[in-house]
Amino acid sequence: MADPQLTGHEHLENAREIIWDAVQMLEEAQRVLFRAGDSYVADVWGDGVRSVLDITETMAEIAGEITAVHIELGKLAKRDRAR
């Protein structure tokens, strides 16, 4: 349930902050997966390499979509501030 003390704009800003944190966590996970991919190449070289690359690509797509949501929320907040 929404906090009655906060305005709609404040809720949008809170959502943007949470989304930004999520993007940062996804980027860190991608860096870890790149290191995992490097380890697979150096140590294993098998189907795991392709799987790690596929997962990393999927995460990059998701991060891009989440970043787009973050940008749209920023535009909405800016537009509403102007009213």
C-alpha positions as CSV (number, residue, x, y, z in Angstrom):
1,M,0.0,0.0,0.0
2,A,1.3,3.5,-0.9
3,D,2.6,5.6,1.9
4,P,0.1,8.5,2.2
5,Q,2.9,10.8,3.3
6,L,4.7,10.6,0.0
7,T,3.7,12.4,-3.2
8,G,3.4,10.6,-6.5
9,H,6.7,12.3,-7.6
10,E,8.4,11.0,-4.5
11,H,7.2,7.5,-5.2
12,L,8.6,7.8,-8.8
13,E,11.9,8.9,-7.5
14,N,12.0,6.0,-5.1
15,A,11.2,3.6,-7.9
16,R,14.0,5.1,-10.1
17,E,16.5,4.7,-7.2
18,I,15.5,1.0,-6.8
19,I,15.7,0.4,-10.5
20,W,19.1,2.1,-10.7
21,D,20.4,-0.2,-7.9
22,A,19.0,-3.2,-9.9
23,V,20.9,-2.1,-13.0
24,Q,24.1,-1.8,-11.0
25,M,23.6,-5.3,-9.5
26,L,23.0,-6.7,-13.0
27,E,26.2,-5.1,-14.3
28,E,28.2,-6.6,-11.5
29,A,26.6,-10.0,-12.2
30,Q,27.6,-9.6,-15.8
31,R,31.2,-8.9,-14.8
32,V,31.2,-12.0,-12.7
33,L,29.8,-14.0,-15.6
34,F,32.5,-12.7,-17.9
35,R,35.1,-13.9,-15.5
36,A,33.3,-17.3,-15.3
37,G,33.3,-17.4,-19.1
38,D,37.1,-16.7,-19.1
39,S,37.6,-19.5,-16.6
40,Y,35.5,-21.9,-18.8
41,V,37.6,-21.0,-21.8
42,A,40.9,-21.5,-19.9
43,D,39.9,-24.6,-17.9
44,V,37.0,-26.4,-19.5
45,W,36.2,-25.3,-23.0
46,G,32.9,-27.0,-23.7
47,D,29.2,-26.4,-23.7
48,G,29.5,-24.3,-20.5
49,V,31.2,-21.5,-22.5
50,R,28.2,-21.2,-24.8
51,S,25.8,-21.3,-21.9
52,V,27.7,-18.6,-20.0
53,L,27.7,-16.4,-23.2
54,D,24.0,-17.0,-23.7
55,I,23.2,-16.1,-20.1
56,T,25.4,-13.0,-20.3
57,E,23.7,-11.8,-23.5
58,T,20.3,-12.3,-21.9
59,M,21.4,-10.3,-18.9
60,A,22.6,-7.5,-21.1
61,E,19.2,-7.4,-22.9
62,I,17.4,-7.3,-19.5
63,A,19.8,-4.6,-18.2
64,G,19.0,-2.6,-21.4
65,E,15.3,-2.9,-20.8
66,I,15.5,-2.0,-17.2
67,T,17.7,1.0,-18.1
68,A,15.0,2.1,-20.6
69,V,12.4,1.9,-17.7
70,H,14.7,4.0,-15.6
71,I,14.9,6.6,-18.3
72,E,11.2,6.7,-18.9
73,L,10.5,7.2,-15.2
74,G,12.9,10.1,-15.3
75,K,11.1,11.6,-18.2
76,L,7.8,11.2,-16.5
77,A,9.1,12.7,-13.3
78,K,10.6,15.7,-15.2
79,R,7.3,16.2,-17.1
80,D,5.2,16.1,-14.0
81,R,7.5,18.5,-12.1
82,A,6.9,21.0,-14.9
83,R,3.1,20.9,-14.2
